[in-house]
Amino acid sequence: QVQAVESGGGLVQPGGSLRLSCAASGSSIFSTMAWYRQAPGKQRELVAAIILGRAATYADSVKGRFTISRDNAKNTVYLQMNSLKPEDTAVYYCKLRPVGLGVDYWGQGTQVTVSS
């Protein structure tokens, strides 16, 4: 059973930075590791994704500000968020897909609030 645990959320002022982490267990390696977010009253949207052996992809709204990275040895995916804006406020979720499985696993989410 795959489990994913996010951490690193919190309250930050506009222009600030946060680093989210998602530590996974229950699988040896993941093909896709991604971050999504959901703001109140809005649909969950893809923020960034990194597929094994490929370049990362980003939503247009975060390009140049966010960076996704992965440590395969630790089965952990990170999201470095810089120059945060109030519109980045949301619950951030990681989504993981183990190699060889067509099943996605979600973390429980971590709240990010950008406010002065």
Secondary structure as UniProt FT lines:
FT   STRAND          3..7
FT   STRAND          10..12
FT   TURN            14..15
FT   STRAND          18..25
FT   STRAND          30..38
FT   TURN            40..41
FT   STRAND          45..51
FT   TURN            52..53
FT   STRAND          57..58
FT   TURN            60..65
FT   STRAND          66..71
FT   TURN            72..75
FT   STRAND          76..81
FT   HELIX           86..88
FT   STRAND          90..98
FT   TURN            99..100
FT   STRAND          105..106
FT   STRAND          110..114
//
